[in-house]
């Protein structure tokens, strides 16, 4: 059985932390730190709770002077590196969480700390309360970070300013006014780091959910700058493509008038939870020329209230020769996962060609 993710906060991990802080704090009481960490309710704490708990306990052992504490955290990161502790390890998220928890009223010191710490472990979540409280100066700071020599700092500028950053504190101003973020993305659209460029694309995709026209306009402005930027536009437009937005489909020359889907068949119309749905269909390009086809299918999942919720899955995007028919076979898992609950009953399946639903059928999801 796979170990739970929260168990990255293990006795060995805390022993390593104790060893580092006892090296830089002569009066650090390792036994008390361990006893305070492993409180009676520690086992019940989930991942983020353990992260915050680690920062809270550590705070009791650090100086009251925040500026002095930040310098000690920087020393600790230096020792973590010297001892071979892996950078970007999820367990070290307690470090930016400390800045978020105790540094919000000390802007200058905290911003310097976030810039330093993010080069060891990402600070994309910790930066959010600063964006909320100090929106304008933080956006100016992130525009400066976008030109930083370290790619992890540049990524923080983009990832931290995402309007819909998953699992992060909401910053309503970013969702309301996308033009607050665009200057940062403009500086990063040619970034040499793929990690940064992917973050820019994710930021664009967030913007597209609230302001699709802004992303459509940017796509036209950025086209042809380079293949990397073209890839950013494509990945940043994925929600618009899944939604079948007419303008983005036209932009990518994804026409569907002469494309047909026939003989859609669900191989197993009664699917048990834990099994795969299997289906086949024929795809035909009736034109006298090759046509690029973005081929997708949608599952209309039954919700608890009985209504259906559509989720789109991509099959492929490629050119199909003229006067061609192919048979497509796919499987869709109905394996139980923590992020989705399945409800039994009738579900729908549709085949989507270049944003247009071409065929639709139903199947039954059964518990046994």
Secondary structure, DSSP 4 states (H G I P E B T S, - for coil): -PPPGGGGS-HHHHHHHHHHHHHH-TT--HHHHHHHHS-TTGGG--HHHHHHHHHHHHHTTS-S-HHHHHHHHHHHHHHHHHTTPPTT-GGGHHHHHHHHHH-TT-HHHHHHHHHHHTTTS--TTTTHHHHHHSHHHHHHHHHHHTT-SSHHHHHHHHHTT-TT-TTS---HHHHH-THHHHHHHHHHTT-S-HHHHHHHHHHHHHHHHH-HHHHHHHHHHHTTS-HHHHHHHHHHTHHHHHTT-HHHHHHTT---TTEEEEEEEES-SEEETTSEEEEEEEEEE-SSS-EEEEEEEEEEEE-TTS-EEEEEEEEEEEEE-TTEEEEEEEEEE---BTTB----EEEEEEEEETTEEEEEEEEEEE--
